[in-house]
Amino acid sequence: MKPVITIVGRANVGKSTLFNRLTKSRNALVADIAGVTRDRQYGEGAIGNIPFIVIDTGGFEPVAKSGLIGEMAKQTFQAILESDILLFVVDAKGMNEHDREIAIYLRKLNKKIYLVINKSEGKTYEQSLIDFVELGFYEMFSISAAHGQGIKPLIETVLAPFDIIEEAEEEGEQKLKIALVGRPNVGKSTFINYVLGEDRVIAFDMPGTTRDTISIDFERNGKQYTFIDTAGIRKKGKVFETIEKFSVVKTLQAIADCHVVILLLDASQDISDQDAHIADFIVESGRALVVGVNKWDRIDNYQKEQSKITMERKFHFLSFANFHYISAHKGFGINQVLQGADDAYAAAIGNLSTPKLTRILHKAVEQQAPKRSGFSRPKPRYAHQGGKNPPVIIIHGNAVDVITPAYSRYLERKFRESFDLMGTPVRIQYKNSKNPYLQAKMHKRKDK
């Protein structure tokens, strides 16, 4: 599992700046993941071969009990419970009473805590630390999140105790890991129980029954599988209970650790932005995907039509995924979903031959050339496979780095149609070919 780093501290000490630095983003890219308020943001980062999840929190006042400050404190308490590592951020300009209150609270926890003195630009290490020694933390770092100073030594030290995350299993791996994700009460546990033919997972009509991820091995048609049943990601404002402390983090980790994701939706409820945010995270993670629209038997024909229209609008970025309309309670459509998971993974790890990729590329360019950029037009020359799960297609040519996103989507559709790449995201990367004439000119200039 990926280590989880939570950034805590009083307001305006630079927590969000540090969050953006660690996630290499300008904003909280996944701030609107279901179950996450604006004051608790989740992102991903990596250093070397160690990826991690980082959580940004709002200004923290441990003694706050009510009002907005109290709600923000609840969010921070929740993030602390979810984390492996705490970065306690303070301002190098000086310590105040809030810093002391936070330090007293944190020292009571059984957590690995690092004191991070931010905004230390222009100060020596000793000058930064002198005001904060009394807080009683052994491991202290002087950084400038805004300028990127001291970030690398900090994160390398923080992640040193954690093992390198191994690369995904080779395609010959026998056991297919399937993560079942979705909002609470969409029928994830009922789905698993039907597949297993037993009440292996508690299933009853109460949202949030599953509190943690559960790995379940099973066999189907002579093939080995592992189900990862995840805790439902709760709606905003309903994530404070300690019993649900792992809901968001464990779900994000399950998506990262599996081969295929089955995203379950509830046809009897509105398809919300929450569902779309979960789907977007799955796509960004590069996971093969099957969508199961559960409780399809509970709605009438008019509702079915409206539901399909809504899904087409909110999941426009899932054109590569197959949607199955099912009833986990009655068992219809379940086999199609499982077969879809097999097919999606097969597409994700399939071999794409270089000659065929190049022929498809040439034909696509003949039918529709890329738009001119400035004085030159991009000229894609050939393509080859650069990775699997998800498939990565690398296109070489002249000026291909200015190919528009719209043209990339056009090429992706052509590759999908030819290789039947349904159920998996596809990544297209571009590499400019070296210009031998330009290199010759450069050598001549050097000789002169």
Stockholm file with secondary structure:
# STOCKHOLM 1.0

chainA/1-448         MKPVITIVGRANVGKSTLFNRLTKSRNALVADIAGVTRDRQYGEGAIGNIPFIVIDTGGFEPVAKSGLIGEMAKQTFQAILESDILLFVVDAKGMNEHDREIAIYLRKLNKKIYLVINKSEGKTYEQSLIDFVELGFYEMFSISAAHGQGIKPLIETVLAPFDIIEEAEEEGEQKLKIALVGRPNVGKSTFINYVLGEDRVIAFDMPGTTRDTISIDFERNGKQYTFIDTAGIRKKGKVFETIEKFSVVKTLQAIADCHVVILLLDASQDISDQDAHIADFIVESGRALVVGVNKWDRIDNYQKEQSKITMERKFHFLSFANFHYISAHKGFGINQVLQGADDAYAAAIGNLSTPKLTRILHKAVEQQAPKRSGFSRPKPRYAHQGGKNPPVIIIHGNAVDVITPAYSRYLERKFRESFDLMGTPVRIQYKNSKNPYLQAKMHKRKDK
#=GR chainA/1-448 SS CCCEEEEECSTTSSHHHHHHHHHTCSSCTTTTSTTCCTTEEEEEEEETTEEEEEEEECCCCTTCCSHHHHHHHHHHHHHHHHCSEEEEEEETTCCCHHHHHHHHHHHTSSSEEEEEEESCTTSCHHHHHTTTGGGCCSCEEECBTTTTBTHHHHHHHHHTTSCCCCCCCCTTCSCEEEEEECSTTSSHHHHHHHHHTSCCSCCCSSTTCCCSCEEEEEEETTEEEEEEECCCCCCTTCCCCGGGTTHHHHHHHHHHHCSEEEEEEETTSCCCHHHHHHHHHHHHTTCEEEEEEECGGGSCHHHHHHHHHHHHHHTGGGTTSEEEECBTTTTBTHHHHHHHHHHHHHHHTCCCCHHHHHHHHHHHHHHSCCCCBTTBCCEEEEEEEEETTTTEEEEEEESGGGCCHHHHHHHHHHHHHHHTCTTSCCEEEEEECCCHHHHHHHHHHHHC
#=GC SS_cons         CCCEEEEECSTTSSHHHHHHHHHTCSSCTTTTSTTCCTTEEEEEEEETTEEEEEEEECCCCTTCCSHHHHHHHHHHHHHHHHCSEEEEEEETTCCCHHHHHHHHHHHTSSSEEEEEEESCTTSCHHHHHTTTGGGCCSCEEECBTTTTBTHHHHHHHHHTTSCCCCCCCCTTCSCEEEEEECSTTSSHHHHHHHHHTSCCSCCCSSTTCCCSCEEEEEEETTEEEEEEECCCCCCTTCCCCGGGTTHHHHHHHHHHHCSEEEEEEETTSCCCHHHHHHHHHHHHTTCEEEEEEECGGGSCHHHHHHHHHHHHHHTGGGTTSEEEECBTTTTBTHHHHHHHHHHHHHHHTCCCCHHHHHHHHHHHHHHSCCCCBTTBCCEEEEEEEEETTTTEEEEEEESGGGCCHHHHHHHHHHHHHHHTCTTSCCEEEEEECCCHHHHHHHHHHHHC
//
